[in-house]
Amino acid sequence: MTSIKEQAAISRLLSFLQEWDNAGKVARNHILNNFIQTNQGKTSPELEQEFSQGASLFLVRLITCLRITYMTGSCLEKLLKSIGIFLSAVGSNRYLIEFLEVGGVLTLLEILGLEKIKEEDKKESIKLLQLIANSGRKYKELICESYGVRSIAEFLAISKSEETQEEVQVLLDSLVHGNPKYQNQVYKGLIALLPCASPKAQQLSLQTLKTAQSIIGTTHPSIVDCVLKVLGTMHLEVQYEAIELIKDLVNYDVRQSLLRGLVALLIPSVKEMSKLQPKILTDSPILQLTTHLPVFLQQAAAAKTIGVLARRDLSTAEEMLHMRVVHSLMAAMGNTDHSNSQRLASLTLEFFVQTFPVVEEHVRKSMGEELYQLFLIHGEDLYMKIDSIQADILTANEVNVAKELYGVANSSSSVVLDPGDLNQMTYITHFVEAKAQSKE
């Protein structure tokens, strides 16, 4: 027979459940508030004791209410927090299974895509997905099989709250760990986030990609283009994370294409320069805004990144010498439309000159003694010391250290240009002509 004490406890439980069933919106909101305040951090046995071994009866009601009302957003944050108390309780596996069996994951993912739902509610949905993912590999796979990576990544890109975006990063990081079946899916989703318009989302994606790259061990071909484009950002925190990822990527099979891509950014393509020329020449206020143009920001960031990589590993520096990095750095130093490109290119060239005697010889010869001495004395702020003629000398330089490194004779009768050389020559002609027109 049931004891009087147990009968009283059951009676209280039934009374509580009846109160919930009969309650309206305001009353349910009050019940949820009380539940959250009194049960936060409790273990599964403690919750069962609180509900006279009938905690699942209340959880079922919470889940039902969520599925019925989540599209309207009514009491959504409190509902999700209450369900979170069950799912986060020690020994809560039974509660988790009950939640998943009725499509809990799909409901949480759908919440992320609803425009009318508040950011705070979506953050609670992310926290529940974290709890599910942290429960084991099969639960991570369930989220991924429910098209979760796409939904989560899209939400990260459009979220307006940095705090919420950081919670999303925690979830993505969890999905890439201990999830061999779908870790590549997460990896590709992170790469797809790089072109998004949110600087915070870019920063967090780059951070998580760095972790994911070490776990997966192989690269996706699209990562080079995506990371190099991110270098066009105005946000230094994003640029920093991009450079940190590049430092890792040079150890993988994309090394050559990555290094060549960085060197190519030092000399913007004629197509990009043609887009800028009419604005620069005809609209003087725009001239003040050229520091924000992605093509010049990429140029400056590439000069900085090349310096970072060269100082870390001399073999990398030597590889880039074969890619005519010295010629490209000098061309960037002549870009009077963007002082930061000039400054960073000058600092990086200074390292190459100090490290490789052959570079010093070629740079001195190309610059001429006066400009070269100015460069040695005022490396970082050379851009403030040079005149337009000296800038043109830098832009139109023909330094080719690679020829000497390869042991190819400097013969004017048999010069073969690769596509990169042709692009550089076209850029130089275009750049000098643009500057001449601006003077007129």
N, C-alpha and C positions, 0 to 999 in steps of 0.2 A: 504493500500500500504506500501511496505517496504521503510523505509527512506534511504536517500543517505548514511548515516553513516553505517546502517546495511548492505546495499548492498556492501559497501567497505570492511566491515569485512568478509562477506561471500566470496567475491572475494579473499581476502587474504588467507582464509582457503582453498579454492579450489586450489589456486596456491601452497600452502604449500603441500597439499596432492598429487598434480600432481608432484611436485618436488620429493617427497618421492617415488612415484610409478616409476618414470623414473630414479632414482638414482642408481648408482652402489655401490659396497661395501664401497669404500672410502668416497663417498658423504653421504651415510647413516650413516656411523660412525660419520661424522661431524655433521649431523642433530641430532643424538642421544646425542652427547656431549653438543650441545647447549640446547637441551630440558632439560637435567638433570640439567645443571647449572642454567637455568632460572625458573624452575618449582618445584624444590625441596621444600617440606613442604607445598605446596599449598593445599587449601581445594577443594572439588568437585565444588562448585560454582565458585571459582577462575579459575579452569581449564576450566570450560565451558565458562567463559568469555574470556579466552585466545584463545579458539578455536571457538568463535562465536556460542556457544551452540552445537558444533559438536565434542566435545572431544572424544566421542565414536568412531567416524570415524577413528581417529588416533589410538586409542587403538586396534581396530579390525585389523588394518594393522600391529601393533606391534605383536599381538598374532599370526597372519598368518605367519609373518616372523619368529617368534620363532619356530612354528611347522614345518616349512619347513627347517630351517637351524640349529636346535639345535644339530643334530648329528655331524655336522661338526665343531661346536664351533665358527662359524663366528659371530663376534660382540656380542657374547652371554652375556657377563657380562653387557654390556651397555643396551642390550635389556631387560634383567631381571630387571636392575635398573629402567629403564623407565616404565616398567609395574608396578614395585613397587611404583612409584610415584602415579599412579592411585589407586592402591589397598590400599595405606596407607592414602590417602586423607580423611579428615573428610567428612562423608556423601557419602562414596564411594560404598555403597552396590550395586548400579546398575552396577558399573564397575566390582565388584567381581563376580556377577552373570554372566555377559558376559564372563568373563574369565573361570569360571567353566563349563559353558554350552558347551564349545568346548573342554573339556578334559584337562583343565589347570593343575589340580592336577596330573594326570597321566604323563603329560609331565615333570613336575618338578621332580617327583619321578624317572622317567626314566633317567633324566640327572644325578642323583646321582650314577647310576650304570654304566655309560659309562666311559671306561678307558681313552679314548682320551681327555675327557673334563678336563680343568684345574681346580685346586682346588679352585681358586677365583670364577670361574663360578658356581661351586657347592655350594659355600658358599652363593652366591646370591639366588640360588634356595632354600636353607634352609631358608633364610630370608623371601622369599615369602610364603613358607609353614607356617612360624611363623605368618605372617599377616593373612593367611587364618584360621589357628587354633584359633587365638585370636578373630576371628569374631563371635564365638559362638559354642555351642555344636554340632549343626547339621553339621558344617564344620569340626569339629574334627572327627566326625563319618565318614564323607566322606573320609577323609585322611586314617583312619583306614580300612575302607571298600575297599580301593584301594590298600591293602597290604602295606600301608605306614609304619607301625611300623617295619616290616622286612627290608624294603629298607633303612629306616633311621638308624636303628641299625647297619646294615651291613656297611653303610657308615661311621658311627662313629668308627667302629672297624678298618677300613683300612685307614682312613684319616691321612695325615702326618702333618697337620697344627693344632696346639693346639687352635688357635683362631677359626678356623672352628669347631673343636670339641666342643668348648664351646657354639657356636651357636646351634649346634645339641642338646646339653644338654637343652638349653632354650626351644627348640621345644618339646623334650620329656617330659619335666616338664609341659609344657602347655597341652600336650595330656593326661597326667595323672590327671590333675585337671578338674573338671566339665565335665567328660566324663564317667559316670557310666557304659554305655553299653560296652565300650572297655578298661576301665582302667586296667582290669586284663590282657588283651593282652599286654599292654604297660609294665606292671609289669613283665610278663614272658619274654618279650623281653629284659628287663634290666638284668634279671638273666642270660639269655643266653649270654650276653656280658661279663660276669665276667671272663670266661676262655680265652678271646682274648689276643693277643700278645701286644696290645698297653697299656702301663701303664696309659697314660692320659685317654683313653677310660674307663679303669677299675676304675680309680679315679672318673670320672664324673658319671659313672653308679652307683657306690656305693652311691655317694651323692644323686642321684635322687631316688635310691631305698629306702633310708632312708625316704624321703618325701612320696614316693608311699606307703610304708608299713603303715604309719600312716593313709593314706587315705583309703586303702583297708581294713585294720583291721584284715585280716587273712593271713596266710603264705602259700607258696608253698613248698612242701616237699624237693624239690631240692635245696632250698636256703642254707641249712646248709652245704652240701658238697661243693657247689660253693664258699661260703664265706670262709670256712676253707682252701680251696686250694689257695685262694688269699693270705693267710698269708705267703705263700712261696715266695712272691715277694721280690726283692732286693730294691724296691722303697718305702721309708719310708712314702711318701705322700699317697700311695695306702694302705699301712698297717694301717695308721692312720684312713682312711675312713672305712676300714674293721672293725676295732675295734669299731669305733663309731656306725656302723650298728649292730654289735654284742651286744653292750650295750642296744640297743633297742629290739633286737630279743629275749633276755632272758625274756622279758615280754609277749611273745607269746607262743603258744602251742608247739613250737620246743625247748623250754627251756632245757628239759632233754637231747635230742639228741645233742644239741649244746654244753652243758657242758661236756657231755661224750666224744664228739668229740675233744674238747680242751684238756682234760686230756689225751686222747689217743695219741695226737700229741707229747706229752712230751716223749713218748717212741716209736720211729719209728718202723714200722713193719719190721720183718726179711726180707721180700721180698725187701723192699727199701734198707735195710742195705746191702743185698747181692749184689745189683747193685753197691753200692759204694765201697765194700771191695776190689775188684781186683785193682781198680784205686788207692785207698789210699795206698795199700800195694806195688804195683809194679811201680808206676810212681811218683817219688818224687815231680816234679813240680806241679802235681795235688793237692798234700797235701796243697799247699799254696792257692788253690782255693776252699777248702771245705767250706769256709765261704759263698760261693755263691750257694751251693747246696740247692735246695728247701726243702729237708727233714730236714735239720738243721735250715734253715731259719724259717720253720714252727714251729719247736721245740722252737726256741727262741721267736717267736711271740706269741706262745701259752702260754709260761711262763709269758710273759708280760701281755697278755690279762687276764689270770687267776688272776693276781695281781690286775689289774684294776677293774675287776668284784667283787673280794673279798673285796676290800677296799670300794667299793660303797655300798655293801649290805652284812651284816654278814650272813643272811640266805642263800645267794648264796654260801658263803664260807663254811658254814656247809654242804650244799648239796654236794659240791665237796670233802669234807672230807670223805663222804660215798663212793665216787668214787675212793678212794685211791690216791688223788692228792698229798699227802705228799710223799708217796713212789715214785711217778712218778717225782716229782720235784727233789728229791734227786738223782734219776737215771740220770736226765738231767744235774745235777751239776757235774756228773762224766764224762760227754762227753768232753774229752780233745781235740777232733777234732774241737770243735766250742766254743770258749771262750765266745761269746755273749750269747749262751744258758746257759752256766755255770753262768754267771753274772746275767742274768734276772731270772733264776730259783732260785738262791740264794736270791735275793731281795724279791721274792714272798714268798719263804719259811720263810724268816725272819719275814714277816707279820704274817703268820700262827703261828709261834713259839711264837711271842709276844702276840698274841690274844687268843690262846687256850692253857691252861696249859697241857692238855692231849697230844697235839702235841709236846710241849717242852719236856715232859717226854720221849716220844717215840724217838724223834730225838736225844736227848742226849744219850740215851741208845744205839741206833744204831750206832752213830758216834764214841762213846767213848769220854772220857773227853778231851783229847788233841785236837782232831779235832773239837769237839763242841765249845771249848773255842776260837779256831782259827776262827770258823764261827761267833761267837758272836762279836769278835773284828774286823774282816775283812769281813763282809758280802758281800759287793759289789765286792771286789777284791779278794775274797777267791781263785778264780781259779788261781791266780798268786802265792799263798802261799802253795798250796797242792802239794804233790808228787804223783807218780803213784800208790803207795799202797793205799794212802788215796782216790784217785780218784776211785780205784777199790772198796773200802769200800762203797763209795756213790753209785756206779753203781749197786752193788750187794745187796743193802739194802733190808730188808724184812719187813719194817715198814708197819703195818696195823692198823691204828687208827680206821678204820671202825669197826673192830671186837669189840673194847671196846665201841664204840658209840652204836652199836647194842646190846651190852650186851652179846655177844657170848664168851664163855669160850675159852681160848687159849689151846685147847686140841690137842695134836699131833696125837691122835687116830682117830679124825674125822674132817679132814680138807677137805673142798669142794672148788674146784677152779672153778671160772666162766671163760668164754673164754678170758676175759680181763686179768685175772691173768696169764693164760697160755701164752698169748702173751707177757706179761711182763717178765715172767721167761725165755722164749725162747730168747727174746731180750737180756737179761742180760748175758745169757750163750754165745750167739753169739758175743756180744760186747767184753766180757772179752777174749774170744778165739781169736778174731781178733787182739786185742791189744797185746796178748801174741805172736802171729805169727809175728807181726810187730817188736817186740823186738828181735826175733830170726833173 
